[in-house]
Amino acid sequence: MRESWTDDRLDDFAAHTDQRFDSLERRMENGFRDVNTRLDSLQKTMIQSSVVTIAALLGLIATQL
């Protein structure tokens, strides 16, 4: 293990660290985009199911009158 770091090595370390964080940020953005897409799809399905259920209940009530 080195006892001291030169300015060049610190600059290299900083650049490498920045690249790694940029890569992580891109992966997280893609992951969040995928999650948002899936949640949007789930929300659409839930709304459609609710509409169908309400229509079925109204139909049942109308036939019982």
N, CA, C, O and CB atoms as a CASP TS submission, in Angstrom:
PFRMAT TS
TARGET T0000
AUTHOR 0000-0000-0000
METHOD Language model
MODEL 1
PARENT N/A
ATOM      1  N   MET     1       0.839  -1.180   0.000  1.00  0.00           N
ATOM      2  CA  MET     1       0.000   0.000   0.000  1.00  0.00           C
ATOM      3  C   MET     1       0.880   1.237   0.000  1.00  0.00           C
ATOM      4  O   MET     1       1.858   1.332   0.741  1.00  0.00           O
ATOM      5  CB  MET     1      -0.952   0.001   1.209  1.00  0.00           C
ATOM      6  N   ARG     2       0.508   2.176  -0.846  1.00  0.00           N
ATOM      7  CA  ARG     2       1.294   3.404  -0.916  1.00  0.00           C
ATOM      8  C   ARG     2       1.039   4.269   0.317  1.00  0.00           C
ATOM      9  O   ARG     2      -0.060   4.300   0.872  1.00  0.00           O
ATOM     10  CB  ARG     2       0.960   4.189  -2.200  1.00  0.00           C
ATOM     11  N   GLU     3       2.085   4.960   0.717  1.00  0.00           N
ATOM     12  CA  GLU     3       1.956   5.897   1.827  1.00  0.00           C
ATOM     13  C   GLU     3       1.447   7.250   1.354  1.00  0.00           C
ATOM     14  O   GLU     3       0.844   7.995   2.127  1.00  0.00           O
ATOM     15  CB  GLU     3       3.292   6.063   2.538  1.00  0.00           C
ATOM     16  N   SER     4       1.688   7.575   0.073  1.00  0.00           N
ATOM     17  CA  SER     4       1.247   8.866  -0.441  1.00  0.00           C
ATOM     18  C   SER     4       0.768   8.695  -1.874  1.00  0.00           C
ATOM     19  O   SER     4       1.142   7.743  -2.559  1.00  0.00           O
ATOM     20  CB  SER     4       2.385   9.918  -0.363  1.00  0.00           C
ATOM     21  N   TRP     5      -0.042   9.603  -2.303  1.00  0.00           N
ATOM     22  CA  TRP     5      -0.586   9.578  -3.642  1.00  0.00           C
ATOM     23  C   TRP     5      -0.076  10.814  -4.384  1.00  0.00           C
ATOM     24  O   TRP     5      -0.038  11.917  -3.839  1.00  0.00           O
ATOM     25  CB  TRP     5      -2.146   9.529  -3.617  1.00  0.00           C
ATOM     26  N   THR     6       0.311  10.602  -5.628  1.00  0.00           N
ATOM     27  CA  THR     6       0.729  11.748  -6.437  1.00  0.00           C
ATOM     28  C   THR     6      -0.515  12.424  -7.010  1.00  0.00           C
ATOM     29  O   THR     6      -1.598  11.839  -7.037  1.00  0.00           O
ATOM     30  CB  THR     6       1.704  11.308  -7.583  1.00  0.00           C
ATOM     31  N   ASP     7      -0.344  13.644  -7.460  1.00  0.00           N
ATOM     32  CA  ASP     7      -1.471  14.365  -8.062  1.00  0.00           C
ATOM     33  C   ASP     7      -2.014  13.629  -9.277  1.00  0.00           C
ATOM     34  O   ASP     7      -3.226  13.588  -9.488  1.00  0.00           O
ATOM     35  CB  ASP     7      -1.048  15.780  -8.457  1.00  0.00           C
ATOM     36  N   ASP     8      -1.130  13.052 -10.073  1.00  0.00           N
ATOM     37  CA  ASP     8      -1.567  12.310 -11.254  1.00  0.00           C
ATOM     38  C   ASP     8      -2.409  11.103 -10.874  1.00  0.00           C
ATOM     39  O   ASP     8      -3.432  10.824 -11.499  1.00  0.00           O
ATOM     40  CB  ASP     8      -0.365  11.865 -12.073  1.00  0.00           C
ATOM     41  N   ARG     9      -1.970  10.393  -9.847  1.00  0.00           N
ATOM     42  CA  ARG     9      -2.733   9.215  -9.419  1.00  0.00           C
ATOM     43  C   ARG     9      -4.079   9.624  -8.837  1.00  0.00           C
ATOM     44  O   ARG     9      -5.080   8.941  -9.057  1.00  0.00           O
ATOM     45  CB  ARG     9      -1.938   8.401  -8.384  1.00  0.00           C
ATOM     46  N   LEU    10      -4.115  10.715  -8.106  1.00  0.00           N
ATOM     47  CA  LEU    10      -5.391  11.194  -7.571  1.00  0.00           C
ATOM     48  C   LEU    10      -6.325  11.618  -8.705  1.00  0.00           C
ATOM     49  O   LEU    10      -7.527  11.364  -8.644  1.00  0.00           O
ATOM     50  CB  LEU    10      -5.161  12.371  -6.600  1.00  0.00           C
ATOM     51  N   ASP    11      -5.779  12.263  -9.739  1.00  0.00           N
ATOM     52  CA  ASP    11      -6.586  12.648 -10.898  1.00  0.00           C
ATOM     53  C   ASP    11      -7.134  11.418 -11.611  1.00  0.00           C
ATOM     54  O   ASP    11      -8.299  11.395 -12.008  1.00  0.00           O
ATOM     55  CB  ASP    11      -5.758  13.496 -11.872  1.00  0.00           C
ATOM     56  N   ASP    12      -6.295  10.395 -11.775  1.00  0.00           N
ATOM     57  CA  ASP    12      -6.742   9.142 -12.403  1.00  0.00           C
ATOM     58  C   ASP    12      -7.847   8.489 -11.580  1.00  0.00           C
ATOM     59  O   ASP    12      -8.840   8.008 -12.124  1.00  0.00           O
ATOM     60  CB  ASP    12      -5.559   8.164 -12.567  1.00  0.00           C
ATOM     61  N   PHE    13      -7.661   8.481 -10.273  1.00  0.00           N
ATOM     62  CA  PHE    13      -8.667   7.897  -9.383  1.00  0.00           C
ATOM     63  C   PHE    13      -9.983   8.661  -9.497  1.00  0.00           C
ATOM     64  O   PHE    13     -11.048   8.047  -9.575  1.00  0.00           O
ATOM     65  CB  PHE    13      -8.168   7.903  -7.920  1.00  0.00           C
ATOM     66  N   ALA    14      -9.924   9.979  -9.506  1.00  0.00           N
ATOM     67  CA  ALA    14     -11.137  10.799  -9.608  1.00  0.00           C
ATOM     68  C   ALA    14     -11.846  10.547 -10.935  1.00  0.00           C
ATOM     69  O   ALA    14     -13.070  10.422 -10.967  1.00  0.00           O
ATOM     70  CB  ALA    14     -10.793  12.299  -9.466  1.00  0.00           C
ATOM     71  N   ALA    15     -11.095  10.470 -12.020  1.00  0.00           N
ATOM     72  CA  ALA    15     -11.694  10.231 -13.338  1.00  0.00           C
ATOM     73  C   ALA    15     -12.358   8.858 -13.382  1.00  0.00           C
ATOM     74  O   ALA    15     -13.467   8.710 -13.894  1.00  0.00           O
ATOM     75  CB  ALA    15     -10.627  10.342 -14.451  1.00  0.00           C
ATOM     76  N   HIS    16     -11.672   7.865 -12.842  1.00  0.00           N
ATOM     77  CA  HIS    16     -12.213   6.506 -12.819  1.00  0.00           C
ATOM     78  C   HIS    16     -13.487   6.464 -11.968  1.00  0.00           C
ATOM     79  O   HIS    16     -14.472   5.832 -12.350  1.00  0.00           O
ATOM     80  CB  HIS    16     -11.159   5.504 -12.271  1.00  0.00           C
ATOM     81  N   THR    17     -13.464   7.123 -10.841  1.00  0.00           N
ATOM     82  CA  THR    17     -14.627   7.161  -9.952  1.00  0.00           C
ATOM     83  C   THR    17     -15.806   7.839 -10.650  1.00  0.00           C
ATOM     84  O   THR    17     -16.936   7.359 -10.566  1.00  0.00           O
ATOM     85  CB  THR    17     -14.285   7.899  -8.637  1.00  0.00           C
ATOM     86  N   ASP    18     -15.548   8.945 -11.331  1.00  0.00           N
ATOM     87  CA  ASP    18     -16.605   9.632 -12.069  1.00  0.00           C
ATOM     88  C   ASP    18     -17.212   8.731 -13.134  1.00  0.00           C
ATOM     89  O   ASP    18     -18.431   8.705 -13.302  1.00  0.00           O
ATOM     90  CB  ASP    18     -16.063  10.905 -12.710  1.00  0.00           C
ATOM     91  N   GLN    19     -16.371   7.991 -13.855  1.00  0.00           N
ATOM     92  CA  GLN    19     -16.872   7.080 -14.889  1.00  0.00           C
ATOM     93  C   GLN    19     -17.748   6.003 -14.280  1.00  0.00           C
ATOM     94  O   GLN    19     -18.795   5.662 -14.829  1.00  0.00           O
ATOM     95  CB  GLN    19     -15.710   6.439 -15.655  1.00  0.00           C
ATOM     96  N   ARG    20     -17.325   5.477 -13.163  1.00  0.00           N
ATOM     97  CA  ARG    20     -18.117   4.415 -12.520  1.00  0.00           C
ATOM     98  C   ARG    20     -19.469   4.943 -12.053  1.00  0.00           C
ATOM     99  O   ARG    20     -20.489   4.273 -12.219  1.00  0.00           O
ATOM    100  CB  ARG    20     -17.350   3.819 -11.328  1.00  0.00           C
ATOM    101  N   PHE    21     -19.481   6.144 -11.467  1.00  0.00           N
ATOM    102  CA  PHE    21     -20.752   6.714 -11.023  1.00  0.00           C
ATOM    103  C   PHE    21     -21.654   7.051 -12.212  1.00  0.00           C
ATOM    104  O   PHE    21     -22.870   6.881 -12.128  1.00  0.00           O
ATOM    105  CB  PHE    21     -20.504   7.969 -10.178  1.00  0.00           C
ATOM    106  N   ASP    22     -21.080   7.523 -13.309  1.00  0.00           N
ATOM    107  CA  ASP    22     -21.879   7.794 -14.506  1.00  0.00           C
ATOM    108  C   ASP    22     -22.519   6.508 -15.022  1.00  0.00           C
ATOM    109  O   ASP    22     -23.688   6.495 -15.409  1.00  0.00           O
ATOM    110  CB  ASP    22     -21.007   8.438 -15.606  1.00  0.00           C
ATOM    111  N   SER    23     -21.744   5.435 -15.023  1.00  0.00           N
ATOM    112  CA  SER    23     -22.264   4.140 -15.460  1.00  0.00           C
ATOM    113  C   SER    23     -23.393   3.670 -14.536  1.00  0.00           C
ATOM    114  O   SER    23     -24.427   3.193 -15.004  1.00  0.00           O
ATOM    115  CB  SER    23     -21.132   3.091 -15.499  1.00  0.00           C
ATOM    116  N   LEU    24     -23.193   3.805 -13.257  1.00  0.00           N
ATOM    117  CA  LEU    24     -24.218   3.409 -12.282  1.00  0.00           C
ATOM    118  C   LEU    24     -25.473   4.245 -12.459  1.00  0.00           C
ATOM    119  O   LEU    24     -26.585   3.720 -12.401  1.00  0.00           O
ATOM    120  CB  LEU    24     -23.687   3.550 -10.843  1.00  0.00           C
ATOM    121  N   GLU    25     -25.305   5.530 -12.673  1.00  0.00           N
ATOM    122  CA  GLU    25     -26.448   6.411 -12.858  1.00  0.00           C
ATOM    123  C   GLU    25     -27.258   6.008 -14.089  1.00  0.00           C
ATOM    124  O   GLU    25     -28.488   5.994 -14.038  1.00  0.00           O
ATOM    125  CB  GLU    25     -25.985   7.861 -12.982  1.00  0.00           C
ATOM    126  N   ARG    26     -26.585   5.681 -15.193  1.00  0.00           N
ATOM    127  CA  ARG    26     -27.286   5.238 -16.408  1.00  0.00           C
ATOM    128  C   ARG    26     -28.064   3.955 -16.147  1.00  0.00           C
ATOM    129  O   ARG    26     -29.213   3.827 -16.571  1.00  0.00           O
ATOM    130  CB  ARG    26     -26.289   5.022 -17.561  1.00  0.00           C
ATOM    131  N   ARG    27     -27.446   3.009 -15.454  1.00  0.00           N
ATOM    132  CA  ARG    27     -28.137   1.745 -15.165  1.00  0.00           C
ATOM    133  C   ARG    27     -29.344   1.978 -14.266  1.00  0.00           C
ATOM    134  O   ARG    27     -30.391   1.362 -14.467  1.00  0.00           O
ATOM    135  CB  ARG    27     -27.175   0.743 -14.506  1.00  0.00           C
ATOM    136  N   MET    28     -29.214   2.851 -13.286  1.00  0.00           N
ATOM    137  CA  MET    28     -30.337   3.133 -12.399  1.00  0.00           C
ATOM    138  C   MET    28     -31.475   3.823 -13.154  1.00  0.00           C
ATOM    139  O   MET    28     -32.645   3.511 -12.933  1.00  0.00           O
ATOM    140  CB  MET    28     -29.880   4.003 -11.222  1.00  0.00           C
ATOM    141  N   GLU    29     -31.136   4.761 -14.045  1.00  0.00           N
ATOM    142  CA  GLU    29     -32.164   5.430 -14.839  1.00  0.00           C
ATOM    143  C   GLU    29     -32.918   4.418 -15.693  1.00  0.00           C
ATOM    144  O   GLU    29     -34.143   4.478 -15.789  1.00  0.00           O
ATOM    145  CB  GLU    29     -31.539   6.519 -15.729  1.00  0.00           C
ATOM    146  N   ASN    30     -32.194   3.493 -16.311  1.00  0.00           N
ATOM    147  CA  ASN    30     -32.845   2.453 -17.117  1.00  0.00           C
ATOM    148  C   ASN    30     -33.731   1.569 -16.251  1.00  0.00           C
ATOM    149  O   ASN    30     -34.840   1.215 -16.650  1.00  0.00           O
ATOM    150  CB  ASN    30     -31.796   1.595 -17.843  1.00  0.00           C
ATOM    151  N   GLY    31     -33.249   1.217 -15.081  1.00  0.00           N
ATOM    152  CA  GLY    31     -34.031   0.382 -14.172  1.00  0.00           C
ATOM    153  C   GLY    31     -35.299   1.083 -13.718  1.00  0.00           C
ATOM    154  O   GLY    31     -36.369   0.476 -13.690  1.00  0.00           O
ATOM    155  N   PHE    32     -35.189   2.367 -13.361  1.00  0.00           N
ATOM    156  CA  PHE    32     -36.369   3.115 -12.941  1.00  0.00           C
ATOM    157  C   PHE    32     -37.353   3.276 -14.096  1.00  0.00           C
ATOM    158  O   PHE    32     -38.567   3.238 -13.891  1.00  0.00           O
ATOM    159  CB  PHE    32     -35.963   4.489 -12.397  1.00  0.00           C
ATOM    160  N   ARG    33     -36.837   3.453 -15.299  1.00  0.00           N
ATOM    161  CA  ARG    33     -37.716   3.565 -16.467  1.00  0.00           C
ATOM    162  C   ARG    33     -38.501   2.264 -16.644  1.00  0.00           C
ATOM    163  O   ARG    33     -39.698   2.296 -16.930  1.00  0.00           O
ATOM    164  CB  ARG    33     -36.894   3.889 -17.753  1.00  0.00           C
ATOM    165  N   ASP    34     -37.837   1.133 -16.477  1.00  0.00           N
ATOM    166  CA  ASP    34     -38.515  -0.166 -16.595  1.00  0.00           C
ATOM    167  C   ASP    34     -39.579  -0.333 -15.515  1.00  0.00           C
ATOM    168  O   ASP    34     -40.677  -0.814 -15.792  1.00  0.00           O
ATOM    169  CB  ASP    34     -37.496  -1.312 -16.506  1.00  0.00           C
ATOM    170  N   VAL    35     -39.259   0.059 -14.296  1.00  0.00           N
ATOM    171  CA  VAL    35     -40.222  -0.050 -13.191  1.00  0.00           C
ATOM    172  C   VAL    35     -41.426   0.845 -13.463  1.00  0.00           C
ATOM    173  O   VAL    35     -42.566   0.431 -13.252  1.00  0.00           O
ATOM    174  CB  VAL    35     -39.560   0.332 -11.837  1.00  0.00           C
ATOM    175  N   ASN    36     -41.182   2.064 -13.927  1.00  0.00           N
ATOM    176  CA  ASN    36     -42.289   2.974 -14.235  1.00  0.00           C
ATOM    177  C   ASN    36     -43.187   2.407 -15.321  1.00  0.00           C
ATOM    178  O   ASN    36     -44.410   2.532 -15.245  1.00  0.00           O
ATOM    179  CB  ASN    36     -41.755   4.336 -14.663  1.00  0.00           C
ATOM    180  N   THR    37     -42.595   1.789 -16.325  1.00  0.00           N
ATOM    181  CA  THR    37     -43.373   1.185 -17.403  1.00  0.00           C
ATOM    182  C   THR    37     -44.248   0.068 -16.856  1.00  0.00           C
ATOM    183  O   THR    37     -45.419  -0.050 -17.216  1.00  0.00           O
ATOM    184  CB  THR    37     -42.448   0.648 -18.510  1.00  0.00           C
ATOM    185  N   ARG    38     -43.679  -0.740 -15.994  1.00  0.00           N
ATOM    186  CA  ARG    38     -44.443  -1.857 -15.424  1.00  0.00           C
ATOM    187  C   ARG    38     -45.557  -1.360 -14.513  1.00  0.00           C
ATOM    188  O   ARG    38     -46.653  -1.920 -14.514  1.00  0.00           O
ATOM    189  CB  ARG    38     -43.516  -2.796 -14.647  1.00  0.00           C
ATOM    190  N   LEU    39     -45.291  -0.320 -13.738  1.00  0.00           N
ATOM    191  CA  LEU    39     -46.333   0.234 -12.870  1.00  0.00           C
ATOM    192  C   LEU    39     -47.448   0.874 -13.694  1.00  0.00           C
ATOM    193  O   LEU    39     -48.621   0.755 -13.339  1.00  0.00           O
ATOM    194  CB  LEU    39     -45.732   1.266 -11.903  1.00  0.00           C
ATOM    195  N   ASP    40     -47.098   1.546 -14.782  1.00  0.00           N
ATOM    196  CA  ASP    40     -48.117   2.114 -15.665  1.00  0.00           C
ATOM    197  C   ASP    40     -49.009   1.015 -16.233  1.00  0.00           C
ATOM    198  O   ASP    40     -50.227   1.171 -16.307  1.00  0.00           O
ATOM    199  CB  ASP    40     -47.459   2.910 -16.809  1.00  0.00           C
ATOM    200  N   SER    41     -48.402  -0.085 -16.627  1.00  0.00           N
ATOM    201  CA  SER    41     -49.164  -1.206 -17.161  1.00  0.00           C
ATOM    202  C   SER    41     -50.084  -1.804 -16.094  1.00  0.00           C
ATOM    203  O   SER    41     -51.234  -2.140 -16.376  1.00  0.00           O
ATOM    204  CB  SER    41     -48.215  -2.281 -17.706  1.00  0.00           C
ATOM    205  N   LEU    42     -49.576  -1.932 -14.882  1.00  0.00           N
ATOM    206  CA  LEU    42     -50.383  -2.459 -13.783  1.00  0.00           C
ATOM    207  C   LEU    42     -51.555  -1.537 -13.485  1.00  0.00           C
ATOM    208  O   LEU    42     -52.672  -2.002 -13.260  1.00  0.00           O
ATOM    209  CB  LEU    42     -49.527  -2.646 -12.526  1.00  0.00           C
ATOM    210  N   GLN    43     -51.306  -0.226 -13.484  1.00  0.00           N
ATOM    211  CA  GLN    43     -52.368   0.734 -13.218  1.00  0.00           C
ATOM    212  C   GLN    43     -53.454   0.635 -14.286  1.00  0.00           C
ATOM    213  O   GLN    43     -54.643   0.675 -13.967  1.00  0.00           O
ATOM    214  CB  GLN    43     -51.802   2.161 -13.159  1.00  0.00           C
ATOM    215  N   LYS    44     -53.057   0.508 -15.541  1.00  0.00           N
ATOM    216  CA  LYS    44     -54.022   0.385 -16.631  1.00  0.00           C
ATOM    217  C   LYS    44     -54.871  -0.876 -16.450  1.00  0.00           C
ATOM    218  O   LYS    44     -56.087  -0.844 -16.639  1.00  0.00           O
ATOM    219  CB  LYS    44     -53.298   0.356 -17.996  1.00  0.00           C
ATOM    220  N   THR    45     -54.235  -1.966 -16.089  1.00  0.00           N
ATOM    221  CA  THR    45     -54.952  -3.222 -15.880  1.00  0.00           C
ATOM    222  C   THR    45     -55.938  -3.106 -14.721  1.00  0.00           C
ATOM    223  O   THR    45     -57.060  -3.604 -14.801  1.00  0.00           O
ATOM    224  CB  THR    45     -53.964  -4.362 -15.618  1.00  0.00           C
ATOM    225  N   MET    46     -55.516  -2.450 -13.649  1.00  0.00           N
ATOM    226  CA  MET    46     -56.404  -2.285 -12.492  1.00  0.00           C
ATOM    227  C   MET    46     -57.617  -1.424 -12.848  1.00  0.00           C
ATOM    228  O   MET    46     -58.731  -1.726 -12.420  1.00  0.00           O
ATOM    229  CB  MET    46     -55.639  -1.656 -11.314  1.00  0.00           C
ATOM    230  N   ILE    47     -57.416  -0.366 -13.618  1.00  0.00           N
ATOM    231  CA  ILE    47     -58.533   0.488 -14.023  1.00  0.00           C
ATOM    232  C   ILE    47     -59.498  -0.293 -14.909  1.00  0.00           C
ATOM    233  O   ILE    47     -60.714  -0.209 -14.736  1.00  0.00           O
ATOM    234  CB  ILE    47     -58.020   1.744 -14.763  1.00  0.00           C
ATOM    235  N   GLN    48     -58.953  -1.053 -15.859  1.00  0.00           N
ATOM    236  CA  GLN    48     -59.810  -1.852 -16.740  1.00  0.00           C
ATOM    237  C   GLN    48     -60.605  -2.873 -15.935  1.00  0.00           C
ATOM    238  O   GLN    48     -61.788  -3.085 -16.201  1.00  0.00           O
ATOM    239  CB  GLN    48     -58.968  -2.564 -17.815  1.00  0.00           C
ATOM    240  N   SER    49     -59.974  -3.501 -14.966  1.00  0.00           N
ATOM    241  CA  SER    49     -60.661  -4.489 -14.126  1.00  0.00           C
ATOM    242  C   SER    49     -61.768  -3.834 -13.317  1.00  0.00           C
ATOM    243  O   SER    49     -62.844  -4.406 -13.146  1.00  0.00           O
ATOM    244  CB  SER    49     -59.667  -5.188 -13.187  1.00  0.00           C
ATOM    245  N   SER    50     -61.504  -2.643 -12.823  1.00  0.00           N
ATOM    246  CA  SER    50     -62.518  -1.922 -12.047  1.00  0.00           C
ATOM    247  C   SER    50     -63.720  -1.575 -12.916  1.00  0.00           C
ATOM    248  O   SER    50     -64.863  -1.727 -12.485  1.00  0.00           O
ATOM    249  CB  SER    50     -61.921  -0.643 -11.435  1.00  0.00           C
ATOM    250  N   VAL    51     -63.471  -1.111 -14.133  1.00  0.00           N
ATOM    251  CA  VAL    51     -64.559  -0.759 -15.048  1.00  0.00           C
ATOM    252  C   VAL    51     -65.398  -1.992 -15.375  1.00  0.00           C
ATOM    253  O   VAL    51     -66.627  -1.924 -15.383  1.00  0.00           O
ATOM    254  CB  VAL    51     -63.998  -0.131 -16.346  1.00  0.00           C
ATOM    255  N   VAL    52     -64.748  -3.101 -15.640  1.00  0.00           N
ATOM    256  CA  VAL    52     -65.473  -4.342 -15.954  1.00  0.00           C
ATOM    257  C   VAL    52     -66.296  -4.801 -14.755  1.00  0.00           C
ATOM    258  O   VAL    52     -67.439  -5.229 -14.916  1.00  0.00           O
ATOM    259  CB  VAL    52     -64.488  -5.456 -16.380  1.00  0.00           C
ATOM    260  N   THR    53     -65.727  -4.714 -13.564  1.00  0.00           N
ATOM    261  CA  THR    53     -66.444  -5.125 -12.357  1.00  0.00           C
ATOM    262  C   THR    53     -67.669  -4.244 -12.124  1.00  0.00           C
ATOM    263  O   THR    53     -68.747  -4.749 -11.812  1.00  0.00           O
ATOM    264  CB  THR    53     -65.514  -5.071 -11.135  1.00  0.00           C
ATOM    265  N   ILE    54     -67.509  -2.941 -12.273  1.00  0.00           N
ATOM    266  CA  ILE    54     -68.641  -2.026 -12.092  1.00  0.00           C
ATOM    267  C   ILE    54     -69.722  -2.297 -13.134  1.00  0.00           C
ATOM    268  O   ILE    54     -70.908  -2.296 -12.803  1.00  0.00           O
ATOM    269  CB  ILE    54     -68.173  -0.558 -12.183  1.00  0.00           C
ATOM    270  N   ALA    55     -69.334  -2.527 -14.376  1.00  0.00           N
ATOM    271  CA  ALA    55     -70.300  -2.823 -15.429  1.00  0.00           C
ATOM    272  C   ALA    55     -71.033  -4.121 -15.112  1.00  0.00           C
ATOM    273  O   ALA    55     -72.245  -4.204 -15.305  1.00  0.00           O
ATOM    274  CB  ALA    55     -69.601  -2.918 -16.803  1.00  0.00           C
ATOM    275  N   ALA    56     -70.334  -5.112 -14.639  1.00  0.00           N
ATOM    276  CA  ALA    56     -70.966  -6.392 -14.301  1.00  0.00           C
ATOM    277  C   ALA    56     -71.956  -6.212 -13.142  1.00  0.00           C
ATOM    278  O   ALA    56     -73.053  -6.769 -13.168  1.00  0.00           O
ATOM    279  CB  ALA    56     -69.890  -7.447 -13.933  1.00  0.00           C
ATOM    280  N   LEU    57     -71.569  -5.442 -12.138  1.00  0.00           N
ATOM    281  CA  LEU    57     -72.479  -5.194 -11.009  1.00  0.00           C
ATOM    282  C   LEU    57     -73.715  -4.422 -11.451  1.00  0.00           C
ATOM    283  O   LEU    57     -74.824  -4.739 -11.021  1.00  0.00           O
ATOM    284  CB  LEU    57     -71.757  -4.423  -9.897  1.00  0.00           C
ATOM    285  N   LEU    58     -73.545  -3.416 -12.301  1.00  0.00           N
ATOM    286  CA  LEU    58     -74.684  -2.674 -12.808  1.00  0.00           C
ATOM    287  C   LEU    58     -75.600  -3.570 -13.629  1.00  0.00           C
ATOM    288  O   LEU    58     -76.823  -3.459 -13.544  1.00  0.00           O
ATOM    289  CB  LEU    58     -74.215  -1.493 -13.643  1.00  0.00           C
ATOM    290  N   GLY    59     -75.013  -4.454 -14.421  1.00  0.00           N
ATOM    291  CA  GLY    59     -75.818  -5.404 -15.190  1.00  0.00           C
ATOM    292  C   GLY    59     -76.589  -6.335 -14.293  1.00  0.00           C
ATOM    293  O   GLY    59     -77.755  -6.631 -14.555  1.00  0.00           O
ATOM    294  N   LEU    60     -75.955  -6.801 -13.241  1.00  0.00           N
ATOM    295  CA  LEU    60     -76.631  -7.684 -12.280  1.00  0.00           C
ATOM    296  C   LEU    60     -77.760  -6.974 -11.585  1.00  0.00           C
ATOM    297  O   LEU    60     -78.837  -7.545 -11.414  1.00  0.00           O
ATOM    298  CB  LEU    60     -75.649  -8.211 -11.249  1.00  0.00           C
ATOM    299  N   ILE    61     -77.544  -5.748 -11.182  1.00  0.00           N
ATOM    300  CA  ILE    61     -78.586  -4.964 -10.514  1.00  0.00           C
ATOM    301  C   ILE    61     -79.740  -4.711 -11.471  1.00  0.00           C
ATOM    302  O   ILE    61     -80.903  -4.807 -11.078  1.00  0.00           O
ATOM    303  CB  ILE    61     -78.017  -3.625  -9.993  1.00  0.00           C
ATOM    304  N   ALA    62     -79.430  -4.388 -12.731  1.00  0.00           N
ATOM    305  CA  ALA    62     -80.486  -4.104 -13.719  1.00  0.00           C
ATOM    306  C   ALA    62     -81.339  -5.341 -13.979  1.00  0.00           C
ATOM    307  O   ALA    62     -82.543  -5.214 -14.204  1.00  0.00           O
ATOM    308  CB  ALA    62     -79.869  -3.604 -15.043  1.00  0.00           C
ATOM    309  N   THR    63     -80.755  -6.516 -13.954  1.00  0.00           N
ATOM    310  CA  THR    63     -81.552  -7.731 -14.217  1.00  0.00           C
ATOM    311  C   THR    63     -82.388  -8.133 -13.013  1.00  0.00           C
ATOM    312  O   THR    63     -83.344  -8.895 -13.154  1.00  0.00           O
ATOM    313  CB  THR    63     -80.639  -8.891 -14.612  1.00  0.00           C
ATOM    314  N   GLN    64     -82.049  -7.639 -11.847  1.00  0.00           N
ATOM    315  CA  GLN    64     -82.790  -8.005 -10.640  1.00  0.00           C
ATOM    316  C   GLN    64     -83.938  -7.062 -10.356  1.00  0.00           C
ATOM    317  O   GLN    64     -84.740  -7.326  -9.461  1.00  0.00           O
ATOM    318  CB  GLN    64     -81.868  -8.039  -9.456  1.00  0.00           C
ATOM    319  N   LEU    65     -84.037  -5.973 -11.093  1.00  0.00           N
ATOM    320  CA  LEU    65     -85.127  -5.000 -10.849  1.00  0.00           C
ATOM    321  C   LEU    65     -86.393  -5.412 -11.474  1.00  0.00           C
ATOM    322  O   LEU    65     -87.396  -4.707 -11.362  1.00  0.00           O
ATOM    323  CB  LEU    65     -84.766  -3.647 -11.352  1.00  0.00           C
TER
END
